[in-house]
Amino acid sequence: MPTKLGIEVTDGLGNGLAVRGSILDGEGNTITDFESREFGLGAINFKPLPGKTYFAGLGTGGSPRDFELPQVYDKGYVLNVTDREEYILVQVATSEDRGLQGAVLLGHLRGEVFLKQVLDGNGKADHAVKVYPERLKEGVAQFTLFTAKGKPVCERLFFVENPNNRASLDIRTDHESYGTRDRVQLDLALRNPKGSPVEGEFSMSVVSDNGISPKGDGDIRSWLLLDSDVGATVPDAGYFFGENSTERKQLLDALMLTHGWRRFQWSQLLEKKTGDKPRFEPEKGIAISGRTVSFHDNEKPRQSVASLTLMGEDSIYEKDSTDIDGRFSFGNFFFQDSMDAILQAESISKKPRSIDFVLDPELPIELPAPRNSLPKSTGYFSPR
């Protein structure tokens, strides 16, 4: 069945490569040509034949290399999503006998279900539905096709763009230019597309334009709407939120095709196996914790009475005895911005001892490493 084949070409460090190549069958015949562009991304329309094995052939640099494509199944399902400007066209098809009868097509975006259709089939082998983006939030939408028995057989990510949901920010200063250490007053006005004020809590960073790289590493919007949803994508995720060009949209769709990341496994969700304890407990505030140890040997714990003083507008003082391992923890505290603090400890032994502190490190920020290969779970042709 016809489908769209997503392509991502990277080097050994996960950097995207712009190359030209060909799709070949097992006998070495050229089926079609392709090219990867910015970030090594590309896509082509492709109709595999049953019983055939296909390869992507690259002729970059030295000797040509062939990469085997995912296995083609004799029977199965296909889910295609196409941007038609005014609407998003979602098409499902099957080569299974009555495969769409009772099947369920589900679409959700950031936790909200916006599409749920139970297909009657009526002996048809395909089905299509239009989804209008102006009714949706912006972000990564996930379309999934389930059989009548509830088995997920196809999945497709699609980035929904809705400019009508974007707010505009007007910034004005009290002077056109300033001297060193002059006070600057900013007037900010945030409005929705209709011009009405938008309420909320916001933060702002002011940096020298010398510290801004030409391409950068994206911005708040690219992180919240893209990278936070599908993991680390490309060095400059902000590219996908730039000019409204056809090439940008095509590469964004190729990005969705090749980043089949899943926030959860449907099988676990359907079987209600979602009670696993998280690796890191949710943060409920700011905590300061660590150990009191010997001043001369940080591996030797010292029991003590530890105290913490936060020097804010309203000073906060806490005091507690450590356990036998010298562990202490203060918090949770709720404050914004930086604050001076004093951490002290007194030995509880009769003989005075010199005490040192070993603070717990900050919780790790686990960002996926650059991907240098497609994950094994990613496939272009859905199994039966």
ZAVO-955419 format. One record per residue: x, y, z of N, C-alpha, C in turn. Coordinates in steps of 0.2 Angstrom, whole numbers, plus 5000, padded with zeros to 4 digits. Atoms other than C-alpha are relative to their C-alpha. Layout:
ZAVO-955419
  n_c1  n_c2  n_c3  ca_c1  ca_c2  ca_c3  c_c1  c_c2  c_c3
     X     Y     Z      X      Y      Z     X     Y     Z
...
end
This chain:
ZAVO-955419
  n_c1  n_c2  n_c3  ca_c1  ca_c2  ca_c3  c_c1  c_c2  c_c3
  5004  4994  5000   5000   5000   5000  5004  5006  5000
  4996  4994  5001   5006   5018   4996  5001  5003  5007
  4999  4997  4994   5014   5026   5011  5005  5006  5000
  4995  4995  5000   5026   5040   5016  5006  4998  5004
  4994  5003  4997   5044   5035   5020  5004  5006  5003
  4996  4995  4996   5053   5046   5033  5007  4998  5000
  4993  5002  5000   5072   5047   5031  5004  5005  5004
  4995  4996  4996   5085   5054   5043  5007  4997  4999
  4993  5002  5001   5104   5053   5039  5004  5004  5005
  4996  4997  4995   5116   5056   5053  5007  4997  4999
  4993  5003  4999   5135   5054   5056  5000  4996  5006
  4999  5004  4994   5143   5044   5070  4998  5004  5006
  5001  4996  4994   5140   5059   5082  4992  5002  5000
  5007  4998  5000   5121   5061   5077  4999  5006  4997
  5001  4994  5004   5124   5076   5066  4996  4998  4994
  5003  5001  5007   5112   5077   5051  5004  5002  4994
  4997  4999  5006   5119   5075   5034  4996  5001  4994
  5003  4999  5006   5113   5082   5018  5003  4996  4994
  4997  5005  5005   5115   5068   5005  4995  4998  4995
  5005  5003  5005   5107   5060   4989  5001  4993  5001
  5000  5007  5000   5103   5042   4988  4994  4997  4996
  5006  5004  5003   5091   5029   4981  4998  4994  5004
  5003  5006  4997   5079   5016   4987  5001  4994  4995
  4999  5006  5004   5084   4999   4980  4996  4994  5002
  5003  5007  4998   5076   4982   4980  5005  4995  5001
  4996  5005  4999   5084   4966   4984  5005  4998  4994
  4996  5001  5006   5090   4964   4966  5004  5005  4998
  4996  4994  5002   5098   4981   4966  4997  5004  4995
  5004  4995  5004   5085   4989   4955  4998  5006  5004
  5002  4993  4997   5082   5008   4958  4993  5001  5000
  5007  4999  5000   5065   5011   4964  4998  5007  4999
  5001  4992  5000   5066   5030   4967  5006  5003  5003
  4994  4996  4997   5079   5043   4972  4997  5004  5006
  5002  4996  4994   5078   5053   4988  5006  5005  5001
  4995  4996  4997   5088   5067   4996  4998  5002  5007
  5001  4997  4993   5090   5073   5014  5003  5007  5000
  4998  4993  5000   5091   5091   5017  5003  5003  5007
  4998  4997  4993   5093   5102   5033  4999  4995  5005
  5000  5005  4995   5097   5091   5048  5000  4993  4998
  5000  5007  5003   5098   5076   5037  4993  4997  4999
  5007  5002  5001   5079   5075   5035  4998  5000  4993
  5003  5000  5007   5069   5070   5020  4994  4995  5001
  5005  5005  5000   5054   5060   5015  4998  4999  4993
  5002  5001  5007   5047   5052   4999  4994  4995  5001
  5006  5004  5001   5031   5043   4994  5002  4993  4997
  4997  5007  5002   5034   5024   4992  4994  4995  5001
  5004  5005  5000   5024   5009   4988  5003  4993  5000
  4996  5006  5000   5032   4993   4994  4996  4994  4997
  5003  5006  5003   5028   4976   4986  5001  4994  5005
  4999  5006  4995   5025   4960   4997  5006  4996  4998
  4995  5005  5002   5039   4948   4998  5007  5004  4998
  4994  4996  5002   5052   4962   4994  5004  5002  5005
  4995  4997  4996   5067   4968   5003  5003  5006  4997
  4998  4994  5003   5072   4986   5001  5006  5003  5004
  4995  4997  4997   5087   4996   5005  5001  5008  4998
  4999  4993  5001   5092   5015   5006  5008  5000  4998
  4993  5000  5002   5108   5017   4996  5003  5007  5000
  4997  4994  4999   5120   5031   5000  5007  4999  4996
  4994  5000  5003   5135   5036   4989  5005  5005  5002
  4996  4995  4997   5143   5048   5001  5007  4998  5001
  4993  5001  4999   5162   5050   5001  5003  4994  4997
  4996  5006  5003   5171   5033   4999  4995  4995  4997
  5004  5005  5003   5162   5017   4995  4993  5001  5002
  5007  4999  4999   5143   5017   4994  4998  4995  5006
  5003  5004  4994   5133   5010   5009  4993  4999  4999
  5007  5002  5000   5116   5001   5009  4998  4999  5007
  5004  5001  4994   5104   5002   5024  4994  4997  4999
  5007  5004  5001   5090   4989   5025  4994  5004  5003
  5006  4997  4997   5073   4997   5027  4996  4995  5004
  5004  5004  4996   5061   4990   5039  4996  4995  4996
  5003  5006  5004   5052   4973   5034  4993  5002  4998
  5007  4999  5003   5037   4974   5023  4996  4994  5001
  5005  5005  4998   5022   4964   5029  4995  4999  4994
  5005  5001  5005   5011   4955   5017  4993  5003  5001
  5006  4997  4998   4996   4961   5026  5001  5005  5006
  4999  4995  4994   4993   4976   5038  4996  5006  4999
  5004  4993  5000   4988   4994   5040  5005  5005  4998
  4996  4994  5002   4994   5011   5034  4996  5006  5003
  5002  4993  4998   4991   5028   5042  5004  5005  4997
  4996  4994  5003   4995   5043   5032  4996  5007  5003
  5002  4994  4998   4993   5061   5038  5003  5005  4996
  4998  4996  5004   4994   5075   5026  4998  5007  5001
  5002  4993  4999   4994   5094   5028  4997  5003  4993
  5004  4997  5005   4981   5102   5016  4999  5007  5001
  5001  4992  4999   4983   5120   5022  4994  5001  5004
  5006  4998  4996   4965   5122   5027  4998  4995  5005
  5001  5006  4996   4964   5105   5035  5005  4995  5000
  4995  5005  5000   4974   5090   5040  4996  4994  4998
  5003  5006  5003   4969   5074   5030  5003  4994  5003
  4998  5006  4997   4970   5058   5040  4997  4994  4996
  5002  5006  5004   4969   5042   5030  5003  4994  5002
  4998  5007  4998   4969   5024   5035  4998  4995  4995
  5002  5005  5005   4969   5009   5024  5003  4993  5003
  4998  5007  4998   4971   4990   5026  5000  4995  4995
  5001  5006  5005   4974   4974   5016  4997  4994  5004
  5003  5005  4996   4966   4964   5030  4993  4999  4998
  5007  5000  5002   4949   4957   5026  4996  5003  5006
  5005  4996  4996   4936   4968   5035  5005  5003  5006
  4996  4998  4994   4951   4975   5045  4998  5007  5003
  5002  4994  4998   4943   4992   5047  4993  5000  5004
  5006  5001  4997   4927   4985   5054  5001  5000  5008
  5000  4999  4993   4925   4991   5072  5007  5003  5002
  4993  4997  4999   4943   4999   5071  4998  5007  5003
  5000  4993  4996   4946   5015   5082  5005  5004  4997
  4995  4995  5002   4955   5030   5075  5000  5006  5006
  5000  4996  4994   4961   5041   5090  5005  5005  4998
  4995  4995  5000   4970   5058   5090  5000  5004  5006
  5000  4996  4994   4976   5067   5105  5006  5005  5000
  4995  4995  5000   4987   5082   5108  5001  5003  5007
  4998  4997  4993   4995   5087   5125  4995  4998  5005
  5005  5003  4995   4983   5075   5135  4993  5001  4998
  5007  4999  5002   4967   5080   5126  4998  4997  4994
  5002  5004  5006   4958   5069   5114  4996  5004  4996
  5003  4995  5005   4952   5079   5099  4996  4996  4995
  5003  5004  5005   4947   5064   5088  4999  4993  5002
  5001  5007  4998   4939   5047   5092  4994  4998  4995
  5005  5003  5005   4930   5038   5078  5000  4992  5000
  5001  5007  5001   4924   5020   5078  4997  4999  4993
  5002  5001  5007   4924   5014   5060  4996  4994  4999
  5004  5006  5001   4910   5003   5054  5002  4996  4995
  4997  5004  5005   4920   4997   5040  4996  4999  4993
  5004  5002  5005   4906   4991   5029  5003  4997  4994
  4996  5003  5005   4918   4981   5019  5005  5004  4997
  4995  4995  5004   4929   4996   5014  5007  4999  5003
  4993  5001  4998   4948   4995   5015  5003  5006  5001
  4996  4994  4998   4951   5013   5018  4995  5005  5003
  5004  4995  4997   4944   5028   5027  5004  5007  5001
  4997  4993  4999   4948   5047   5028  4996  5005  5004
  5003  4995  4996   4944   5061   5040  5004  5007  4999
  4997  4993  5000   4947   5080   5040  5000  5002  5007
  4999  4997  4994   4954   5088   5055  5002  5008  4999
  4998  4993  5001   4954   5107   5056  5004  5003  5005
  4995  4997  4995   4969   5115   5065  4998  5006  5004
  5002  4994  4996   4960   5131   5070  4997  4998  5006
  5003  5003  4994   4951   5120   5083  5004  4997  5005
  4996  5004  4996   4966   5113   5090  5006  5005  5003
  4994  4997  4998   4981   5119   5101  5006  4999  4995
  4994  5002  5003   4998   5120   5094  5004  4995  5003
  4996  5005  4997   5010   5106   5097  5000  4993  4996
  5000  5007  5003   5013   5087   5093  4994  4996  5001
  5006  5004  5000   4997   5078   5089  5002  4992  4998
  4998  5007  5001   4998   5059   5090  4993  4996  4997
  5006  5004  5002   4986   5048   5079  5002  4993  5000
  4999  5007  4999   4984   5030   5083  4994  4996  4997
  5005  5005  5002   4974   5016   5074  5000  4994  5004
  5001  5006  4997   4967   5002   5084  4995  4995  4997
  5005  5005  5003   4959   4986   5078  4994  5000  5005
  5006  5001  4996   4942   4981   5084  5001  4996  5007
  4998  5003  4994   4951   4971   5098  5004  5004  5004
  4996  4995  4996   4960   4986   5104  5007  5000  4999
  4993  5001  5001   4977   4982   5097  5002  5006  4996
  4997  4994  5004   4987   4998   5091  5004  4997  4995
  4997  5003  5005   4993   4994   5074  5004  5006  4996
  4997  4995  5003   4998   5011   5067  5000  5006  5004
  5000  4994  4996   5004   5027   5074  5004  5006  4996
  4997  4995  5004   5009   5044   5067  5000  5007  5004
  5000  4994  4997   5015   5060   5074  4999  5006  4995
  5001  4994  5005   5010   5077   5066  5000  5006  5004
  5000  4993  4996   5014   5095   5072  4995  5004  4997
  5005  4995  5002   4999   5106   5072  5002  5007  5001
  4998  4993  5000   5002   5124   5068  4993  5004  5000
  5006  4996  5000   4989   5137   5073  5002  5007  5002
  4998  4993  4998   4994   5155   5072  4995  5004  5004
  5006  4996  4997   4977   5161   5078  5001  4999  5008
  4999  5001  4992   4982   5154   5096  5006  5003  5003
  4994  4997  4998   4998   5164   5097  4999  5007  5003
  5001  4993  4997   4999   5179   5108  5006  5005  4997
  4995  4995  5002   5009   5195   5103  5002  5004  5006
  4998  4996  4994   5020   5205   5115  5003  5006  4997
  4998  4994  5002   5023   5223   5113  5004  5003  5006
  4995  4998  4995   5039   5230   5122  5002  5007  4999
  4998  4993  5001   5042   5249   5125  5005  5002  5005
  4996  4997  4995   5056   5258   5134  4999  5007  5001
  5001  4993  4999   5056   5275   5142  5005  5004  4996
  4995  4996  5004   5071   5280   5132  5002  4996  4994
  4997  5004  5006   5079   5276   5115  5007  4998  5001
  4994  5002  4999   5096   5275   5122  5002  5001  5007
  4998  5000  4993   5105   5272   5139  5007  5000  5001
  4993  5000  4998   5121   5275   5147  5002  4994  5005
  4998  5005  4996   5131   5263   5158  4996  5000  5007
  5004  5001  4994   5120   5257   5173  4994  5005  5001
  5006  4996  5000   5106   5268   5168  4994  4996  5002
  5006  5004  4998   5089   5262   5175  4996  5000  4994
  5004  5001  5006   5078   5255   5161  4993  4998  5002
  5007  5001  4999   5059   5255   5162  4997  4997  4994
  5003  5003  5006   5050   5243   5151  4992  4999  5001
  5008  5001  5000   5031   5243   5147  4999  4994  4996
  5002  5006  5004   5025   5226   5142  4992  4999  4999
  5007  5001  5001   5008   5222   5134  5000  4994  4996
  5001  5007  5003   5003   5204   5130  4993  5000  4998
  5007  5000  5002   4988   5202   5119  4999  4994  4995
  5002  5005  5004   4979   5188   5110  4999  5002  4993
  5001  4998  5007   4976   5188   5091  4994  5005  4999
  5005  4995  5001   4960   5198   5094  5001  5007  5003
  4998  4993  4997   4969   5212   5103  4999  5000  5008
  5002  4999  4993   4963   5208   5121  5006  4998  5004
  4994  5001  4996   4975   5208   5135  5000  4993  5003
  5000  5007  4998   4981   5191   5141  5003  5000  5007
  4997  5000  4993   4984   5188   5160  5004  4994  5001
  4996  5006  4999   4997   5176   5167  5006  5002  5004
  4993  4999  4997   5014   5175   5176  5005  4998  4995
  4995  5001  5005   5029   5177   5165  5007  5001  5003
  4993  4998  4999   5048   5178   5166  5003  5002  4994
  4997  4997  5006   5060   5187   5155  5008  5000  5002
  4993  5000  5000   5079   5186   5152  5002  5006  4996
  4997  4995  5004   5089   5201   5146  5007  4999  4999
  4993  5002  5001   5105   5197   5137  5003  5005  4994
  4997  4996  5005   5117   5206   5126  4999  4996  4993
  5001  5003  5007   5114   5203   5107  5007  4997  4998
  4993  5003  5002   5133   5198   5106  4999  4993  5003
  5000  5007  4998   5128   5182   5116  4995  4996  4997
  5005  5004  5004   5115   5177   5104  5003  4997  4993
  4997  5003  5006   5121   5165   5091  4995  5001  4994
  5004  4999  5006   5114   5167   5073  4994  4994  5000
  5005  5005  5001   5105   5150   5074  4997  4998  5007
  5002  5001  4993   5104   5147   5093  4998  4993  5001
  5002  5006  4999   5097   5132   5101  4992  4999  5001
  5008  5000  5000   5078   5136   5099  4998  5005  5006
  5002  4996  4996   5068   5145   5111  4994  4997  5005
  5005  5003  4996   5054   5143   5124  4994  4996  4996
  5005  5003  5003   5041   5139   5111  5002  4993  4997
  4997  5006  5003   5052   5126   5102  5001  4995  5005
  5000  5005  4994   5055   5118   5119  4994  4997  5002
  5006  5002  4997   5038   5118   5126  4995  4996  4995
  5005  5004  5005   5029   5112   5109  5003  4995  4997
  4997  5005  5005   5042   5101   5101  5005  4996  5004
  4995  5005  4997   5058   5095   5111  4997  4997  5006
  5002  5004  4994   5049   5092   5127  4995  4995  4999
  5004  5005  5002   5037   5081   5118  5003  4994  4997
  4997  5005  5004   5048   5071   5107  5007  4998  5002
  4993  5001  4999   5065   5072   5115  5004  5005  4996
  4996  4996  5004   5080   5081   5108  4999  4999  4993
  5001  5001  5007   5077   5084   5090  5006  5002  4996
  4994  4998  5004   5090   5094   5081  5003  5006  5003
  4997  4995  4996   5103   5107   5086  4997  5007  5000
  5004  4994  5000   5092   5121   5081  4993  4999  4999
  5007  5001  5000   5074   5117   5085  4996  5006  4998
  5003  4994  5001   5070   5135   5083  4999  5001  4992
  5000  4999  5007   5072   5133   5064  4992  4998  4998
  5007  5002  5002   5054   5124   5063  4995  5005  5002
  5005  4995  4998   5046   5140   5070  5002  5007  4997
  4998  4994  5003   5054   5152   5058  4995  5002  4994
  5004  4998  5006   5048   5158   5041  4995  4995  4998
  5005  5004  5002   5032   5151   5034  5001  4998  4993
  4998  5002  5007   5040   5142   5019  4998  4992  5000
  5001  5007  5001   5036   5125   5011  5005  4996  5002
  4994  5004  4998   5053   5118   5014  5000  4999  5008
  5001  5001  4993   5051   5121   5033  4995  4996  5002
  5005  5004  4998   5035   5113   5034  5001  4992  4998
  4998  5007  5002   5041   5098   5024  5005  4997  5004
  4995  5002  4996   5056   5096   5035  4997  4998  5007
  5003  5002  4993   5045   5097   5051  4996  4994  4999
  5004  5007  5001   5034   5083   5044  5005  4994  5000
  4995  5005  5000   5050   5073   5041  5002  4999  5007
  4998  5001  4993   5055   5076   5059  4995  4996  5003
  5005  5004  4996   5038   5069   5065  5000  4993  4997
  5000  5007  5002   5040   5054   5054  5006  4996  5003
  4994  5003  4998   5057   5050   5060  5001  5000  5008
  5000  4999  4992   5054   5054   5079  4994  4997  5003
  5005  5003  4998   5042   5041   5083  5000  4998  5008
  5000  5000  4992   5044   5044   5102  4993  4999  5003
  5007  5001  4997   5030   5038   5113  5001  5002  5007
  5000  4998  4993   5026   5046   5130  4998  4994  5004
  5003  5006  4996   5018   5029   5135  4999  4994  4995
  5002  5005  5004   5015   5012   5129  4993  4998  5000
  5007  5002  5000   4997   5008   5124  4999  4994  5003
  5002  5007  4997   4998   4990   5129  5000  5001  5008
  5000  5000  4993   5003   4995   5147  4994  5005  5002
  5006  4996  4998   4989   5009   5147  4994  4996  5000
  5006  5004  5000   4976   4997   5141  4999  4995  5005
  5000  5005  4994   4981   4984   5154  5000  5003  5006
  5000  4997  4994   4981   4997   5167  5007  4999  5004
  4993  5001  4996   5000   4994   5171  5003  5007  5000
  4997  4993  5000   5004   5012   5174  5001  5002  5007
  4999  4998  4993   5007   5012   5193  5007  4999  5002
  4993  5001  4998   5026   5010   5192  5002  5007  5004
  4997  4995  4997   5035   5021   5204  5005  5004  4996
  4995  4996  5004   5044   5036   5196  5007  5000  5002
  4993  5000  4998   5062   5036   5195  5002  5006  5005
  4999  4995  4996   5062   5053   5203  4994  5003  5002
  5006  4998  4997   5049   5059   5215  4999  5008  4997
  5001  4993  5002   5040   5075   5209  5002  5005  5005
  4998  4995  4996   5047   5091   5216  4994  5004  5003
  5005  4997  4997   5036   5099   5229  5002  5007  5003
  4997  4994  4998   5047   5114   5232  5008  5000  5000
  4993  5000  5000   5065   5119   5235  5003  4997  5007
  4997  5004  4994   5075   5107   5247  5007  5001  5000
  4993  5000  4999   5092   5109   5254  5002  4994  5004
  4998  5006  4997   5100   5092   5259  5007  4998  4999
  4993  5003  5000   5116   5083   5262  5002  4997  5006
  4997  5004  4994   5128   5076   5275  5005  5004  5004
  4994  4997  4996   5139   5082   5289  5005  4995  5001
  4994  5005  5000   5156   5074   5289  5006  5003  5003
  4994  4998  4997   5173   5075   5297  5003  5005  4995
  4997  4995  5004   5182   5090   5291  5006  4998  4997
  4994  5002  5002   5197   5080   5288  4999  4994  4995
  5002  5006  5003   5188   5065   5280  4993  5000  4998
  5007  4999  5002   5173   5068   5269  4996  4993  5000
  5003  5007  5000   5169   5049   5269  4998  4998  5007
  5002  5002  4993   5167   5049   5288  4995  5004  5003
  5005  4996  4998   5150   5054   5294  5001  5003  5007
  5000  4997  4993   5148   5066   5309  4992  5002  5002
  5007  4998  4997   5131   5067   5319  5001  5007  5003
  5000  4993  4998   5127   5085   5322  4993  5003  5001
  5007  4996  5000   5113   5098   5325  5001  5005  4995
  4999  4995  5006   5112   5107   5308  4994  5005  5000
  5005  4995  5001   5103   5123   5305  5001  5004  4994
  5000  4997  5006   5098   5133   5290  4997  5007  5001
  5004  4993  5000   5094   5152   5289  5000  5003  4993
  5001  4996  5007   5087   5160   5273  4999  5007  5002
  5000  4993  4999   5090   5178   5272  4996  5004  4995
  5005  4997  5005   5075   5184   5263  4997  5006  5004
  5004  4995  4996   5062   5198   5267  4998  4998  5006
  5002  5003  4993   5055   5186   5280  5005  4995  5001
  4995  5005  4999   5070   5177   5287  4997  4993  5002
  5003  5006  4998   5067   5158   5289  5006  4996  5003
  4995  5004  4996   5076   5147   5302  4998  4993  5002
  5002  5006  4998   5076   5129   5304  5006  4996  5003
  4994  5004  4996   5086   5117   5315  4998  4993  5001
  5002  5007  4999   5086   5098   5316  5007  4996  5001
  4994  5004  4999   5098   5084   5322  5000  4995  4994
  4999  5005  5006   5106   5073   5308  4999  4993  5003
  5000  5007  4998   5104   5054   5308  5007  4998  5001
  4994  5003  4998   5118   5042   5312  5005  5001  4994
  4996  4999  5006   5125   5045   5294  5001  5007  4998
  4999  4993  5001   5125   5063   5296  4995  5004  4995
  5004  4997  5005   5111   5066   5284  4995  5005  5003
  5005  4995  4998   5100   5082   5285  4996  5002  4994
  5004  4997  5006   5086   5090   5274  4996  5005  5003
  5004  4995  4999   5078   5106   5275  4995  5002  4994
  5005  4998  5006   5062   5112   5265  4994  4996  5001
  4999  4996  5006   5052   5112   5256  4998  5007  5000
  5001  4993  5000   5053   5131   5253  4997  5002  4993
  5003  4997  5006   5044   5142   5241  5002  5007  4999
  4998  4993  5002   5053   5157   5234  5002  5001  4993
  4998  4999  5007   5058   5165   5218  5007  5004  5000
  4993  4997  5001   5075   5171   5212  5005  4997  5005
  4995  5002  4995   5091   5169   5222  4999  5003  5007
  5000  4999  4993   5093   5170   5241  5006  4998  5003
  4995  5002  4996   5107   5171   5253  4998  4995  5006
  5002  5005  4994   5108   5157   5266  5006  4998  5004
  4995  5001  4995   5118   5152   5281  4999  4993  5002
  5001  5007  4998   5121   5133   5284  5005  4999  5006
  4995  5001  4994   5129   5129   5301  4998  4993  5003
  5000  5006  4997   5132   5113   5311  5004  5000  5007
  4996  5001  4994   5137   5109   5329  5000  4993  5002
  4999  5007  4998   5144   5093   5335  4996  4998  5006
  5004  5002  4994   5134   5083   5347  5004  4995  5005
  4995  5004  4996   5149   5073   5354  5003  5004  5005
  4997  4996  4995   5157   5078   5370  5006  5003  4999
  4994  4998  5002   5173   5080   5362  4999  5005  4994
  5001  4996  5006   5173   5095   5350  5003  4997  4994
  4997  5002  5006   5175   5090   5332  4999  5005  4994
  5001  4996  5006   5178   5099   5316  4995  4997  4995
  5005  5003  5004   5163   5097   5304  5000  5004  4993
  5001  4998  5007   5161   5099   5285  4994  4998  4998
  5007  5002  5003   5146   5099   5274  5002  4997  4993
  5000  5003  5007   5144   5088   5258  4992  5001  4998
  5007  4999  5003   5128   5095   5249  4998  4995  4995
  5002  5005  5006   5118   5083   5238  5000  5004  4994
  5000  4997  5006   5120   5087   5220  4993  5002  4997
  5007  4998  5003   5106   5095   5210  4998  4994  4996
  5003  5005  5004   5094   5083   5202  5002  5000  4993
  4997  5000  5007   5101   5077   5185  4994  5003  4995
  5004  4998  5006   5093   5085   5169  5001  4995  4995
  4999  5005  5005   5091   5070   5158  4998  5002  4993
  5002  4999  5007   5091   5075   5140  5002  4995  4995
  4997  5005  5005   5092   5062   5126  5006  5002  4997
  4994  4999  5004   5109   5061   5118  4998  5000  4993
  5001  5000  5008   5110   5065   5099  4999  4993  4998
  5002  5007  5003   5102   5050   5090  5005  4999  4994
  4996  5002  5006   5114   5041   5078  4997  4994  4997
  5004  5005  5004   5102   5028   5073  4993  5000  5002
  5007  5000  4998   5084   5025   5072  4998  4995  5005
  5002  5005  4995   5076   5016   5087  4997  4994  4997
  5003  5006  5003   5071   4998   5084  4993  5000  5000
  5008  5000  5000   5053   5002   5088  4997  5004  4995
  5003  4996  5005   5052   5014   5074  5000  4996  4993
  5001  5004  5006   5045   5006   5058  4996  5004  4995
  5003  4996  5005   5038   5013   5042  4993  4996  4998
  5006  5004  5003   5026   4998   5038  4998  4996  5007
  5002  5002  4994   5015   4993   5052  4998  4992  5000
  5001  5007  5000   5014   4974   5057  4992  4998  5000
  5007  5002  4999   4998   4964   5057  4998  5000  5007
end
